[in-house]
């Protein structure tokens, strides 16, 4: 295998696809279906071309090139990180053995399921965001949206390659199903709940790319540890692209908060709703919603399935090689969030293997706190006393130990009626959503930006903010 992609091929790749004619033909027959999906379920705003980065190499330096590309002609390809010939399994009962180049028969169905779930999230977010281009606050933001979209499409290709290359007829059938399910569809929705929620406005988009794409980072991080080497190398390269998506969310919320602060100070008021900015209270409600929905993506606090994945070597922990334990966990324990017998929020001790979902969720929560600190620094530097915060882990949960109760953002348990009455203070109401949507007037003029968001400090790839990032039709 070479690290550079072969762009003379119909499907750009660095996996020597031309050496396996059967696999090449299968993927080339899937390609038109993918392009049809992109045309019918992808971005709706007509564009002439977009300033996009395209992966050309998996090495550390110069792995992507930038240029104006018509989106239907974007070269979606297949990239695996460089193979480490000495790599060995880092955890579980196979720890120390050479990693697997092929799928072991005893783990076939479990690996296929993991790949399908990951693959299902990639086109889902494209579908959720398909109408956002029509209300972009600037050409810079429009370009970032489209970059996220084409890379989510490439991540779909990454999983489809694995299904075609290693899982035979069943894998090919699953690859077809990835295009037949659609976000929000009543008949065939996406597998995970968060990927059937709508993304109707740009505040939702920034929250999604901050919180939900960050969940993707941690899920990919566990799969990067996999003993199945092609999956590991695929996820390692996907993580490189995923960083941009989270940057879009982090800096997007930075800029929303910054503009709100400017309007608050200019008019000496907290009530900026009539002044064309998004109130901090509404930003907090959107944060509460997207954070709590993303917490559900990690599953229950305990899971025997995940314990089995770990023991088998299929899915590790975040940064497994930095953990100071035996990487087998057969005698270790962990405290996990739980409800006591009398229904009180607390913790209970379980086997570490069973509590791996909790371990990963805590890594995620710690990471999410970094963004909140950034946004609060903007408030602090402006001399404002208000602060944003992550709600309690039991707030608005639909999966896991807290799915059966209602809790406030501070963790106070509430009767159902009181939750119904007070939840409008904590989650976006129809009035909030209507107001935010009312601000979503497109600004497609070069160098201009909507009044509800501040411009970025830096452009893309060294270009200025007023660069011609997108040519519209």
Secondary structure, DSSP 8 states (H G I E B T S, - for coil): --SB-BTTSSS-BSS-GGG-HHHHHHHHHHHHHHHHHHHHHS--S-EEEEEEEEE-B-SSSS-EEEEEE-GGG----B------TT-B--SSTTTTSB-BSS--GGGHHHHHHHHHHHHHHHHHHHHHTTTGGGG-SSHHHHHHHHHHHHHHHHHHHHHHHHHHHHSHHHHHHHHHHHHH--TT-SSS--SSGGGGS---SHHHHHHIIIIIHHHHHHHHHHHHT-SBHHHHHHHHHHHHHHHHHHHHHHHHHHHHHHHHHHHHHHHT-S--GGGTS--HHHHHHHHHHHHHHHHHTT--S--HHHHHHHHHTSS--TTGGG--S-SS-TT-EEEEEEE-TTS-EEEEEEETTTTHHHHHHHHHHHHHHHHHHHHHHHHHHTT---------TTTT--SSTTTTSEE-TT--EE-HHHHHHHGGGTS--HHHHHHHHHH-----STT---TTS---SS-STT--TTS--EEE-
